[in-house]
Amino acid sequence: MKQKFKRTLFPFHPLLFAIFPAVSILSGNLHILSPADIIFPIFLFVVLAVCLWLGLFFVFRDIIKTGLITSLSLFLFFSYGHISSIIYDTFFQETTFKEHLILLTIFFGLLILISLYIIKSKHSLHNASSIINIVAISSLLVPIVIIGSYFPEQDFSVREENIIDTNYLENNINTAQLPDIYLIVLDSYTNEKILNDLFNFDNSDFVSFLSSKKFFVADNSFSHYHTSFLSIASMLNMEYINNLTNDVGENSKNRYLAYKMIDQNTAMKIAKSKGYVTVNIDSGWEATRHISAADLNLCGKNQFLNSQTIVMMIRNSMLNPIYVKIFESDYRERISCTFSSISSLHQEIEQPIFVFAHIFLPHGPYYWGPNGEYYVPEQATLEGFKKDKEGFTDQL
């Protein structure tokens, strides 16, 4: 009876290992992500795991052995980023694809050797499969408990004092007299003094050009907040947001309320009440990819590459060495679409427009040269860009 149970126990561990990466990422990034963010990634990787499993089964005709190989493949694939980070952060100052190639060879070698052992084994692997089932369940329970204990304690409602009532605003306005408004945020762009002191970059020509065109250029300007999501939430709601600590605590990493303030921002609501068509241009970053308060959200074309969870999963996987390359085309297309939209929207829309564009320039990764040409980076990982001062100044 016991032997029969072993033979009929279904090896469901590949499905759990396909689910685990997304759930684990959510549990470690609850201040950024919500459960809805992992639905598509889970579906995608479960489908891919099932396809791999079925493909192996049609070749070897053993559901236990092919299940073990599938789980092994998933484990090696999704653990690579963590293991490589530990190794390279400890022993290397900079990492190029050549260093990754060594570790990738070891990983693929392990996959091939262990898979051959599993296929050629004459012993019953039912017990091993049952143990892996238990390991998979246990591994998945930990992040699920973390997630379950987190959300009931959180109050994610946006306080009334953070919302300006626009009902009183005058609506009988001649929209033909209203100017178009462009709110453009160039992420990581800093003032002239810092560029000169830290990057040895002279930006005076550009500053003089702006001044000659009657732009107001603030001397030695700086952001009120040290991260983009706080600065943008404050900017789009036209107020300081220090009071958010009353809701989430001073030491909280929770970004949800600030993200919610961006998504339902006051500036767009006021502009809309005045007769403006409000436009958000997809930045490729979670908080400003899509803004609900906007009438139009442009340049967000690739749902797969536009998922923050999938981005994190790829960075933790065997695709880490070519992470930047994977997103290169989408990134460039989005930037090109952004500039194209900014220049053409006033011709395409008859009403006055309020355009918000959060542009990841000169923020890395650095795909653009000093004359706007495409730049092919030598280092394929995102970490390689963080110390690239020349890449930063080239994108200015």
Sequence and secondary structure as in RCSB ss.txt:
>XXXX:A:sequence
MKQKFKRTLFPFHPLLFAIFPAVSILSGNLHILSPADIIFPIFLFVVLAVCLWLGLFFVFRDIIKTGLITSLSLF
LFFSYGHISSIIYDTFFQETTFKEHLILLTIFFGLLILISLYIIKSKHSLHNASSIINIVAISSLLVPIVIIGSY
FPEQDFSVREENIIDTNYLENNINTAQLPDIYLIVLDSYTNEKILNDLFNFDNSDFVSFLSSKKFFVADNSFSHY
HTSFLSIASMLNMEYINNLTNDVGENSKNRYLAYKMIDQNTAMKIAKSKGYVTVNIDSGWEATRHISAADLNLCG
KNQFLNSQTIVMMIRNSMLNPIYVKIFESDYRERISCTFSSISSLHQEIEQPIFVFAHIFLPHGPYYWGPNGEYY
VPEQATLEGFKKDKEGFTDQL
>XXXX:A:secstr
 HHHHHHH    HHHHHHHHHHHHHHHH TTT  GGGGHHHHHHHHHHHHHHHHHHHHHH  HHHHHHHHHHHHH
HHHHHHHHHHHHHHHH SS  HHHHHHHHHHHHHHHHHHHHHHHH  S  HHHHHHHHHHHHHHHHHHHHHHHHH
GGG      GGGS   TTS     GGG   EEEEEETT   HHHHHHHH    HHHHHHHHHTT    TT   SS
SSHHHHHHHHHHTS  GGGHHHH TT    HHHHHHHHT HHHHHHHHTT EEEEE  SSGGGS  TT SEEES 
  TTTT HHHHHHHHTSTTGGGHHHHHHHHHHHHHHHHHHHHHHHHHH SS EEEEEEE  SSSS  B TTS B 
  S  SGGGGTT HHHHHHT 
